[in-house]
Amino acid sequence: MIDEQYKEAYDKAPEETKEAIERFMRLPKKVRDWKPLLYYVLGSGTPPYKMSKKNSAYTDKSVKKQNCANCIFTYIKYVENKPICSQIRGTIKLEGWCKLWQGK
């Protein structure tokens, strides 16, 4: 059952997006209330628009007390339960760091 607030988006969406919306609707209500549908659908699905690890100077190690875990750009992708960055491509580690770091 598609939530009324997402019905228009669902009705106009391509098939693969409809499937993602259906997966979103199966998540616990607590998760759906906290996470916007758009972020769930896009997740890490925007890599062409993200910076490479090389250009962002990403490293798997913290710099001073700065790390991905306390950066505003880090999110946990619930579908895979893995941290992702809204700014750089690929897998990151919570103890990682890059030059784009901004504290929460």
C-alpha positions in Angstrom: 0.0 0.0 0.0 1.4 3.3 -1.1 1.2 6.2 1.5 -1.1 8.9 0.2 1.6 11.5 0.4 3.7 9.5 -2.1 0.9 8.4 -4.4 1.5 11.0 -7.1 5.2 10.3 -7.2 4.5 6.6 -7.4 2.0 6.9 -10.2 4.3 9.0 -12.4 7.5 7.0 -11.6 9.3 4.6 -13.9 9.1 1.0 -13.0 12.4 0.8 -11.1 11.5 3.8 -9.0 8.1 2.3 -8.2 10.0 -0.8 -7.0 12.1 1.4 -4.8 9.1 3.2 -3.4 7.5 -0.1 -2.6 10.6 -1.2 -0.7 10.5 2.1 1.1 6.9 1.5 2.2 7.9 -1.9 3.7 10.4 -0.2 6.0 9.3 0.3 9.6 7.3 3.5 10.1 10.0 4.9 12.4 12.5 4.7 9.6 10.1 6.2 7.0 9.3 9.1 9.3 13.0 9.9 9.8 14.2 9.4 6.2 12.8 11.2 3.2 11.6 9.1 0.3 13.7 11.0 -2.2 16.9 10.3 -0.3 15.9 6.6 0.0 15.3 6.4 -3.7 18.5 8.2 -4.7 20.7 6.9 -2.0 24.1 6.5 -3.6 22.4 6.5 -7.0 24.0 9.9 -8.0 27.7 8.9 -8.4 28.2 10.9 -11.6 27.5 14.0 -9.7 29.8 13.2 -6.8 33.5 13.9 -6.4 36.0 11.0 -6.7 37.9 9.8 -3.6 41.1 10.9 -5.2 39.9 14.5 -5.8 38.4 14.7 -2.3 41.7 13.4 -0.7 39.6 10.6 1.0 41.5 8.4 3.4 40.2 5.5 5.6 41.7 7.1 8.7 40.6 10.1 10.8 42.4 13.4 10.8 42.6 14.8 14.3 39.1 14.4 15.6 37.5 14.8 12.2 36.0 11.7 10.6 33.1 10.6 8.4 31.1 9.6 11.5 30.9 13.2 12.7 30.6 14.8 9.2 27.3 16.4 7.9 27.7 14.6 4.6 27.6 11.0 5.9 24.5 9.0 6.0 23.6 5.4 6.7 22.0 3.8 3.6 19.3 1.6 5.3 18.9 -0.6 2.3 22.4 -1.9 2.7 23.1 -0.6 6.3 26.4 1.0 5.0 27.7 4.5 5.4 27.6 6.7 2.3 28.7 10.2 1.6 26.5 12.7 -0.2 29.6 14.3 -1.7 32.0 11.6 -2.8 31.6 8.3 -4.8 32.1 4.8 -3.5 32.1 3.1 -0.1 33.4 5.1 2.9 34.2 4.1 6.4 32.9 6.0 9.5 36.5 6.4 10.6 37.5 7.9 7.2 38.1 11.5 6.3 38.3 13.8 3.3 39.0 17.5 2.6 35.2 18.2 2.3 34.7 17.3 6.0 32.2 19.6 7.8 31.3 18.9 11.4 27.8 18.2 12.6 
